[in-house]
Every structure is written in C-alpha cells, then in structure tokens.
C-alpha cells in the first residue's frame, strides 16, 4: 500500500492560521514571528513580559500583535490572553530562569507559567489545533550527574531515550502537564528539543552568539588573540549539537502543520543541525569572520572569559559609540560565565535527527554556516561592527 504523501499547510486558501508565540523576544521566538507573519502570512500574537523590536516587523503589520504579559501572575494572564479566541496554534518557547535548572523551584515556576496560560486560553480558543513545546537536549541527562564524557554510555541520544532518574528537570514537568491538560481538550501537541541555539536576542540568558560576537569584536578592537578557553575534550571532541534558530523555528512550524505529524500527541523531535563538528575545526573560521589573526595555539585550558572580559565593559561602550551601533551594554549581549561553562562541559550532548528526517523535515545547516549567518545578521542590525 502506498503511503499517503505528507503535506504541510501554512495557510493559503485554508482558514487563516493564528499563532500565539510565548517567548517572542527570545532566539527562536523572534524567528517564529518573522517567518509566520511575513513568510507564511499567519496572524501572530507575540507574548513576552517586555517588547523587543523585531527588525522585519518594524514597519508594522496588521497580522503581528505584541502582548505584554506576566505569565507568573494568573490575573494578568487571564486578562491579557483569555480574549485570544482565534488562536489555532501555540508555540511555547519561553521559560523562567530565576532558579537553578535542576531545582524544584524552577520546575514549579515553569509549570505555573504554562498552567496559567492554558487556564486562560483553553476555554475560549475553540479552534486550537496544536501546541508546540520547546525544551532542549538536556532532556536526556541529569544535571547532577553522573554525566562526564567518560561516564555516559550513550554516545548519541534519540527521542526514545528514557528520562534521567536523578535530580529535577522542568522539561518533564511541562511535557506531563501538556499530556494531562490537552488530552481533555483533544488538542495535539509536540516537543522540539534543540541543542546550542545560534540566533540573536538581547533578552536571552544563554546567548551564545552574543558572547561570541562581543568577544570577537573586543579582540579586534584591542588586537588580542582569539583564544578558545575551555577543556581539551571540548576543544578536540564533538561534544554538542548546534541548532540554528531558523531551523528550530521551521521545525516548530513543520511539526504543527505537517499532515503526518501535527495531528498526533506527544511526539518529540531533536531540533538540531545534524552535522557533527569540533571547536578545533571551526574556531579559525570564526576568527577570520571577525577579521582576526587566529594564533596557531588557540586553545588554553586556563583562559576564563569571565576573568578576561571582566573589565571590558568600557571597551564595548567605546566600540558602540565609535561604530555607531545600537546602544547596548556588554552584559545585555554577553554572559561570560555561560561561555566558560559551555566550553568546559563535563557531558556530551549529541543527538540524532533521524526521526525528523524520516518524516520529511529537510532543513539543514552546518555549524560554520549558522555562526557565520548570525554574525552577519547582528551586523545588519548594527549590533556589532
């Protein structure tokens, strides 16, 4: 028997799709808003606590509406969201980061946010078809160990790997909440699990591209060597997957609209570029993108970004003023402790995208392509020189 051909319906002649994007100012949220509103002609509600201008929507769009909402406040959430009766698709790409990722408090806060949103929207949004939840590759590991590069037997994680049994993980809490609440309302849902996201937003705590771009710009300004500070394992071995924000946004849309995928509930997909790399391979390429002479000995186990960049806020202000950039403080773009941790990670987080490939998702990038694109994007928006 021939398989029914998969179709992905973004709108067109069919009833207009209406998206509610929670976390619209984040790395993937911005891309979702751009693509759904401009490329696919959906109506979009962008939801976050504070607005950030999205370049492709600067001229205004009747189909893009920003809503400022404190999702931890049930009254504010009810007031702002219960009126969104025309929503057909929800994209949950937000999270509360006030507490450590492996803490019960983090689980409680993130559950409360999602629960408040569902309480406000489910009774009224009768046309709701699909909820797409974004979590991450940390779904597969315990943040409390043991997860060292030599302790973990699983080399590559697929979507059927069991949950970690040690510690707390708010990803599990959100999945369980959706399973419980959406079964009653007969709404389908899926989960996208990205790795290290490349994209841009000044509202993102783990902003890898912001760190990289500010570091490269300061090295250029002060004629400093473009050093990789981290562990030997992270330098020489494939340890993490890059997830381009463009790819993750497209996968959210695909999982929410593709005939083979969108009508089922609880399907999870690794949302990764899918091409393994090492920092040793691509670090010279990154340096040249910033116009830097990359030293032959680029690796240093002793180099800490949080220490080396601690006194460079004034240098960044000089760069911004001299180059006529959008006014930002260094801390708005760069989280140096995050970069120190990332390049010294004791665990490997590598996944397979075979499941998404098998079901027809085709978007791919290499790590170098992703990083190069987002450097150019930040330059176009006059965020870096």
DRENNU-621193 format. One line per 2 residues: number of its first residue (from 1); for each residue x, y, z of C-alpha. Coordinates in pm, 1 decimal. Layout:
% DRENNU-621193
NUM> X,Y,Z; ...
% end
This chain:
% DRENNU-621193
1> 0.0,0.0,0.0; 140.1,339.4,-97.2
3> 196.2,584.7,183.1; -13.7,898.5,181.3
5> 200.6,1191.3,72.6; 283.4,1434.8,351.9
7> 152.5,1787.3,318.2; 246.6,2096.7,511.2
9> -27.5,2357.1,510.8; 89.8,2702.2,618.0
11> -234.7,2879.2,536.6; -312.5,2975.0,178.3
13> -669.3,2905.4,74.5; -739.9,2727.2,400.5
15> -868.2,2905.7,709.4; -609.0,3156.5,829.2
17> -371.5,3023.2,1091.1; -331.9,3223.2,1410.6
19> -25.9,3173.8,1630.9; 37.1,3261.7,1993.9
21> 414.8,3269.8,2046.5; 512.8,3262.1,2413.6
23> 866.4,3398.6,2444.6; 853.5,3600.8,2123.6
25> 1161.4,3807.0,2219.1; 1385.4,3500.1,2252.4
27> 1615.5,3341.6,1996.8; 1354.8,3113.1,1838.8
29> 1052.9,3326.8,1923.8; 1182.4,3612.1,1707.8
31> 1236.3,3377.0,1415.0; 889.6,3226.7,1453.1
33> 732.8,3572.9,1448.9; 929.8,3675.6,1139.6
35> 850.1,3361.6,946.3; 486.9,3312.6,1039.8
37> 390.5,3676.5,990.8; 599.9,3763.2,684.9
39> 674.0,3437.0,501.6; 362.5,3231.8,573.6
41> 108.3,3514.5,627.0; -23.5,3390.2,961.3
43> -174.2,3621.3,1217.3; 63.5,3630.7,1514.6
45> 27.3,3721.4,1880.0; 375.0,3770.2,2027.1
47> 375.4,3730.5,2405.8; 653.1,3831.1,2648.4
49> 699.3,4047.1,2955.4; 879.1,4325.3,2765.2
51> 870.6,4410.6,2397.6; 1177.1,4399.8,2176.4
53> 1159.8,4533.8,1822.1; 1178.3,4264.6,1554.8
55> 1352.5,4411.8,1251.5; 1137.4,4255.9,979.8
57> 823.7,4379.2,1160.0; 944.9,4733.8,1232.3
59> 719.8,4890.3,973.7; 419.1,4745.0,1147.2
61> 196.7,4457.8,1043.7; -174.8,4416.8,1091.6
63> -102.9,4048.3,1141.9; 152.1,4093.3,1422.0
65> 32.3,4193.8,1767.1; 257.3,4216.0,2073.5
67> 108.8,4141.1,2416.3; 297.2,4225.5,2735.1
69> 207.1,3962.4,2993.4; 343.6,3833.5,3324.7
71> 273.1,3462.2,3294.9; 351.3,3409.0,3663.1
73> 51.9,3627.2,3750.7; -277.7,3439.6,3697.6
75> -484.0,3759.9,3692.6; -264.8,3931.8,3432.7
77> -257.2,3615.0,3221.8; -635.8,3581.5,3228.8
79> -682.4,3948.7,3145.1; -439.6,3950.0,2852.4
81> -493.0,3605.5,2698.3; -849.1,3488.7,2757.1
83> -965.0,3710.1,2470.2; -748.0,3529.3,2211.8
85> -1032.6,3315.2,2083.8; -899.3,3285.3,1726.9
87> -567.7,3113.9,1812.7; -510.5,2790.8,1619.7
89> -150.9,2714.5,1719.7; 50.8,2776.8,2036.0
91> 431.1,2787.0,2033.9; 579.9,2766.1,2384.9
93> 941.2,2884.7,2357.3; 976.6,3056.2,2694.1
95> 1098.6,2961.5,3039.4; 1160.8,3111.9,3383.1
97> 1529.9,3116.3,3477.7; 1529.7,3272.5,3824.9
99> 1626.6,2941.1,3986.5; 1887.6,2674.0,3900.9
101> 1774.8,2443.4,3619.9; 1778.7,2134.1,3840.2
103> 1584.1,2287.7,4129.6; 1225.5,2212.8,4239.3
105> 1162.5,2588.8,4230.6; 1249.8,2601.8,3860.5
107> 1005.7,2317.5,3794.6; 732.2,2490.0,3993.9
109> 774.8,2827.0,3823.2; 773.8,2688.9,3471.1
111> 475.2,2468.4,3543.9; 288.8,2767.5,3686.1
113> 356.9,2978.0,3376.2; 230.4,2712.6,3133.7
115> -64.8,2625.2,3356.7; -171.7,2991.0,3379.9
117> -156.3,3026.4,3001.5; -359.0,2710.1,2942.5
119> -616.3,2814.0,3204.3; -664.9,3141.9,3020.6
121> -675.0,3010.8,2664.4; -818.8,2659.2,2653.0
123> -1177.4,2751.9,2747.9; -1203.2,3015.7,2472.8
125> -969.6,2908.3,2190.8; -1205.6,2654.3,2037.1
127> -1006.9,2646.6,1709.5; -681.9,2545.5,1879.1
129> -524.2,2260.1,1681.2; -169.0,2216.2,1808.8
131> 71.9,2316.3,2085.4; 445.2,2300.1,2007.8
133> 665.2,2292.8,2318.1; 1035.1,2375.3,2309.9
135> 1262.4,2214.1,2565.8; 1617.8,2100.1,2484.9
137> 1878.8,1828.0,2463.2; 1923.9,1846.3,2841.5
139> 1609.5,1631.3,2842.0; 1841.8,1331.4,2813.0
141> 2078.9,1391.0,3104.0; 2077.3,1458.9,3473.2
143> 2220.0,1797.3,3563.3; 2350.7,1639.0,3884.6
145> 2545.3,1356.7,3719.1; 2699.8,1119.4,3661.5
147> 2740.0,1259.9,3308.5; 3112.5,1300.8,3248.6
149> 3243.1,1248.2,2897.1; 3369.2,907.7,3005.2
151> 3082.8,805.0,3236.4; 2793.3,814.3,2988.5
153> 2749.0,502.6,2777.9; 2504.1,657.5,2529.5
155> 2704.3,832.4,2257.7; 2409.8,977.5,2064.4
157> 2063.8,1047.9,2205.0; 1742.1,973.1,2020.3
159> 1388.3,1064.4,2117.7; 1317.5,724.0,2273.8
161> 1591.9,750.8,2536.0; 1447.4,724.6,2889.1
163> 1424.0,1021.4,3120.0; 1710.9,1080.0,3361.4
165> 1631.4,934.9,3702.8; 1844.5,1171.4,3913.0
167> 1752.4,1529.8,4001.6; 1479.1,1759.6,3871.6
169> 1408.7,1860.6,3512.3; 1134.4,2110.7,3433.3
171> 1116.8,1975.6,3077.5; 948.3,1662.3,3213.4
173> 706.0,1871.4,3415.8; 596.5,2068.4,3108.4
175> 551.6,1756.2,2894.8; 342.9,1588.6,3164.8
177> 129.0,1898.4,3204.9; 54.4,1916.9,2832.7
179> -27.5,1546.0,2820.0; -272.8,1585.7,3106.5
181> -440.8,1909.9,3001.8; -456.9,1868.9,2623.8
183> -596.2,1515.0,2630.1; -913.8,1653.9,2787.3
185> -941.6,1923.2,2520.3; -842.8,1690.1,2235.4
187> -560.9,1920.6,2119.8; -249.4,1770.6,1958.9
189> 99.2,1861.6,2078.0; 466.3,1803.7,2003.1
191> 806.3,1873.3,2157.9; 1113.1,2024.5,1989.1
193> 1449.8,1962.5,2158.7; 1727.4,2191.1,2032.2
195> 2091.3,2187.9,2135.9; 2307.1,2503.3,2147.4
197> 2094.0,2763.3,1971.2; 2254.2,3014.4,1736.1
199> 2043.4,3324.4,1696.7; 2019.5,3672.8,1833.7
201> 1823.1,3836.3,2114.3; 1924.4,4073.2,2392.6
203> 1657.4,3908.9,2610.1; 1816.6,3565.4,2618.6
205> 2010.9,3443.2,2921.0; 2210.2,3178.9,2733.2
207> 2306.2,3393.4,2435.2; 2593.6,3209.1,2268.4
209> 2611.3,3430.5,1958.3; 2604.6,3745.8,2170.2
211> 2900.7,3616.5,2371.7; 3093.6,3515.5,2062.7
213> 3025.5,3839.6,1876.0; 3120.3,4069.2,2164.1
215> 3435.5,3867.8,2235.4; 3542.8,3875.0,1870.5
217> 3472.3,4248.5,1842.7; 3674.9,4327.0,2156.6
219> 3964.5,4110.6,2034.8; 3961.8,4307.3,1709.1
221> 3946.9,4642.9,1887.6; 4233.4,4563.8,2128.7
223> 4436.1,4342.6,1892.8; 4401.8,4045.9,2129.3
225> 4449.7,3679.3,2032.3; 4122.6,3496.4,1961.9
227> 4170.6,3228.3,2226.5; 3942.5,2930.7,2291.9
229> 3922.8,2896.3,2669.4; 3796.5,2554.1,2770.8
231> 3876.7,2190.1,2830.1; 4085.5,1978.5,2596.8
233> 3788.5,1740.5,2546.7; 3553.8,2020.9,2440.3
235> 3820.9,2155.8,2204.7; 3910.5,1831.2,2029.2
237> 3594.5,1616.4,2050.3; 3241.5,1657.2,1917.4
239> 3052.3,1742.6,2234.1; 2739.6,1938.7,2143.6
241> 2493.7,1998.0,1860.3; 2433.2,2340.6,1710.6
243> 2068.4,2432.2,1649.0; 2022.1,2727.9,1416.6
245> 1726.6,2939.8,1532.8; 1598.9,2940.2,1172.8
247> 1596.3,2559.6,1168.7; 1428.0,2532.4,1510.0
249> 1157.0,2780.7,1406.6; 1091.2,2591.3,1083.7
251> 1073.9,2262.8,1274.8; 813.9,2408.3,1513.3
253> 606.6,2510.3,1211.2; 656.8,2175.3,1036.9
255> 559.1,1974.1,1345.2; 247.6,2189.4,1386.7
257> 123.5,2174.5,1028.2; 254.3,1860.6,856.6
259> -21.9,1606.2,797.9; 184.8,1310.7,920.0
261> 294.6,1479.8,1239.9; 63.1,1757.3,1353.4
263> -244.5,1551.1,1443.1; -65.4,1321.2,1689.6
265> 11.3,1399.4,2052.9; 335.4,1378.5,2245.3
267> 574.3,1333.3,1953.9; 924.5,1458.6,2036.8
269> 1190.8,1563.4,1786.6; 1553.1,1658.9,1829.8
271> 1580.5,2001.0,1663.1; 1945.6,2006.2,1561.7
273> 2155.6,2096.8,1258.7; 2262.4,1735.7,1237.2
275> 2627.0,1776.3,1135.2; 2890.3,1694.1,1399.2
277> 3178.6,1937.8,1446.2; 3459.6,2022.9,1685.5
279> 3550.9,2371.3,1805.2; 3907.5,2299.1,1693.7
281> 3784.0,2262.0,1334.3; 3569.4,2574.9,1314.8
283> 3742.1,2818.9,1554.7; 3979.3,2953.8,1284.4
285> 3681.0,3010.7,1054.7; 3502.9,3207.1,1328.6
287> 3812.8,3417.7,1395.1; 3852.2,3507.5,1029.6
289> 3486.2,3612.1,1019.9; 3578.1,3882.0,1273.2
291> 3886.7,3978.3,1070.9; 4120.9,3835.1,1332.9
293> 4458.0,3671.2,1303.5; 4395.7,3342.1,1477.6
295> 4704.1,3221.2,1671.4; 4837.8,2876.5,1592.6
297> 4797.7,2782.5,1958.0; 4433.5,2888.2,2001.1
299> 4348.8,2655.9,2288.4; 4400.5,2744.8,2654.6
301> 4274.0,2545.0,2948.8; 4349.7,2836.7,3184.8
303> 4170.2,3113.1,2991.4; 3841.0,3220.7,3151.4
305> 3611.9,3459.0,2963.1; 3453.9,3581.6,3285.5
307> 3800.3,3690.3,3404.5; 3940.8,3819.0,3075.3
309> 3628.5,4022.8,2991.3; 3550.4,4143.4,3345.9
311> 3699.0,4489.7,3284.4; 3598.3,4528.3,2919.2
313> 3255.1,4695.1,2956.1; 3412.4,5033.9,2884.5
315> 3581.9,4897.6,2572.9; 3246.6,4774.5,2447.0
317> 3092.2,5119.8,2503.9; 3374.3,5273.7,2300.5
319> 3310.2,5028.8,2016.1; 2937.1,5104.4,2020.1
321> 2997.8,5480.5,2008.7; 3279.3,5471.8,1754.8
323> 3096.2,5241.0,1513.3; 2752.0,5398.3,1557.6
325> 2593.7,5076.9,1681.9; 2265.5,5025.9,1860.0
327> 2324.7,5122.5,2222.8; 2376.7,4811.3,2433.5
329> 2568.7,4731.4,2746.5; 2808.6,4437.9,2724.0
331> 2601.3,4240.1,2975.3; 2292.6,4265.6,2752.8
333> 2464.5,4059.3,2484.3; 2725.1,3850.4,2665.4
335> 2703.5,3605.4,2955.3; 3068.0,3517.4,3021.8
337> 3011.2,3253.1,3293.9; 2785.9,3069.6,3047.1
339> 3066.1,3060.5,2788.3; 3311.5,2930.4,3049.3
341> 3070.0,2650.8,3142.3; 2982.8,2567.7,2781.1
343> 3346.9,2520.2,2677.8; 3416.5,2308.2,2986.7
345> 3105.1,2094.6,2983.2; 3162.9,1760.3,3157.4
347> 2899.0,1591.4,2941.8; 2839.8,1523.6,2575.1
349> 2504.3,1628.0,2433.1; 2490.2,1481.2,2084.7
351> 2165.8,1371.4,1922.9; 2033.6,1218.2,1606.3
353> 1780.2,1389.2,1383.3; 1689.3,1064.3,1206.0
355> 1328.0,1077.6,1322.3; 1257.5,1423.0,1179.9
357> 1447.4,1332.0,861.8; 1244.6,1015.1,817.9
359> 917.9,1206.7,845.1; 1021.3,1464.9,588.5
361> 1185.3,1760.3,765.6; 1466.9,1872.5,535.8
363> 1616.5,2197.8,670.1; 1988.8,2164.2,747.6
365> 2285.8,2386.7,827.9; 2644.8,2328.7,930.9
367> 2781.3,2487.4,1248.3; 3000.5,2723.6,1043.3
369> 2706.5,2830.1,825.1; 2492.2,2902.0,1128.4
371> 2753.5,3103.1,1315.0; 2852.5,3299.1,1002.5
373> 2488.9,3382.0,923.9; 2415.9,3516.0,1270.0
375> 2731.8,3727.1,1278.5; 2613.7,3885.3,951.7
377> 2262.6,3924.2,1095.1; 2391.6,4108.2,1402.7
379> 2599.8,4331.4,1175.9; 2297.5,4409.3,958.7
381> 2105.7,4512.9,1270.6; 2406.5,4727.9,1375.1
383> 2456.4,4538.3,1697.6; 2822.2,4458.2,1629.1
385> 3077.7,4618.7,1395.2
% end
